[in-house]
């Protein structure tokens, strides 16, 4: 195992541990930051800012992993030499997205206001972060020059999505932080297991 790969594994395990620790810490009582932000934004979801946040939340949400999944399938069918890569990336995407589905029943955290479903971690932020993570990997293999731009766009999208969910009062700030920790940690671990890190020339993974 190469040194860079070991480093990615250590970082991945550390992020997953941080995600679990944060979830256990906020399951019963919100952080001071959570309470302060929730109180400051109380009722804002009924105002124009809240309506704008709802639009952002509708665009940046659970539909994105499905869109990327279809795009990966289309790429695999159109360019058969990349089938192996696309399959591996689809597995990473699925595992990252499942962090929210699996974790919410474990932590049983309530929302800041009455709202169906549990709170930790944010499913919307998990979706956006999962898509961003996989897109960065995809670009690292096929379009290396786009990696920095895609990474920046993904970070902005995650922040915007998180802000929308908090403004709507359906998530605590720590829910969004936990989503990023979970996706990045699980993403790194699964990418290492599937030989996607550190990236090579792509061709070694295809076929």
ChimeraX attribute file (.defattr): number of C-alpha atoms within 10 A of each C-alpha:
attribute: neighborCount
match mode: 1-to-1
recipient: residues
	/A:1	5
	/A:2	7
	/A:3	9
	/A:4	11
	/A:5	18
	/A:6	12
	/A:7	10
	/A:8	18
	/A:9	21
	/A:10	14
	/A:11	16
	/A:12	24
	/A:13	17
	/A:14	14
	/A:15	22
	/A:16	22
	/A:17	15
	/A:18	16
	/A:19	26
	/A:20	17
	/A:21	12
	/A:22	19
	/A:23	22
	/A:24	16
	/A:25	13
	/A:26	18
	/A:27	16
	/A:28	12
	/A:29	12
	/A:30	19
	/A:31	15
	/A:32	9
	/A:33	12
	/A:34	18
	/A:35	15
	/A:36	13
	/A:37	15
	/A:38	23
	/A:39	12
	/A:40	10
	/A:41	15
	/A:42	15
	/A:43	14
	/A:44	16
	/A:45	20
	/A:46	11
	/A:47	11
	/A:48	10
	/A:49	13
	/A:50	20
	/A:51	16
	/A:52	15
	/A:53	23
	/A:54	18
	/A:55	11
	/A:56	18
	/A:57	20
	/A:58	14
	/A:59	14
	/A:60	20
	/A:61	17
	/A:62	18
	/A:63	13
	/A:64	18
	/A:65	23
	/A:66	14
	/A:67	12
	/A:68	18
	/A:69	19
	/A:70	13
	/A:71	13
	/A:72	20
	/A:73	16
	/A:74	14
	/A:75	16
	/A:76	18
	/A:77	13
	/A:78	11
	/A:79	10
	/A:80	14
	/A:81	16
	/A:82	21
	/A:83	20
	/A:84	17
	/A:85	26
	/A:86	24
	/A:87	18
	/A:88	20
	/A:89	24
	/A:90	19
	/A:91	17
	/A:92	28
	/A:93	28
	/A:94	18
	/A:95	17
	/A:96	29
	/A:97	27
	/A:98	18
	/A:99	21
	/A:100	24
	/A:101	16
	/A:102	12
	/A:103	19
	/A:104	19
	/A:105	13
	/A:106	14
	/A:107	19
	/A:108	16
	/A:109	23
	/A:110	22
	/A:111	17
	/A:112	19
	/A:113	14
	/A:114	9
	/A:115	12
	/A:116	9
	/A:117	13
	/A:118	21
	/A:119	25
	/A:120	31
	/A:121	31
	/A:122	28
	/A:123	24
	/A:124	27
	/A:125	32
	/A:126	33
	/A:127	29
	/A:128	29
	/A:129	31
	/A:130	31
	/A:131	26
	/A:132	27
	/A:133	22
	/A:134	23
	/A:135	19
	/A:136	20
	/A:137	24
	/A:138	21
	/A:139	17
	/A:140	22
	/A:141	18
	/A:142	15
	/A:143	11
	/A:144	13
	/A:145	10
	/A:146	14
	/A:147	18
	/A:148	13
	/A:149	12
	/A:150	18
	/A:151	17
	/A:152	13
	/A:153	13
	/A:154	20
	/A:155	17
	/A:156	13
	/A:157	18
	/A:158	25
	/A:159	17
	/A:160	18
	/A:161	28
	/A:162	30
	/A:163	19
	/A:164	27
	/A:165	25
	/A:166	25
	/A:167	27
	/A:168	26
	/A:169	24
	/A:170	23
	/A:171	29
	/A:172	29
	/A:173	24
	/A:174	23
	/A:175	29
	/A:176	26
	/A:177	19
	/A:178	25
	/A:179	30
	/A:180	28
	/A:181	24
	/A:182	30
	/A:183	32
	/A:184	24
	/A:185	25
	/A:186	25
	/A:187	28
	/A:188	26
	/A:189	24
	/A:190	22
	/A:191	24
	/A:192	19
	/A:193	14
	/A:194	16
	/A:195	16
	/A:196	23
	/A:197	18
	/A:198	14
	/A:199	15
	/A:200	12
	/A:201	10
	/A:202	16
	/A:203	13
	/A:204	12
	/A:205	20
	/A:206	15
	/A:207	10
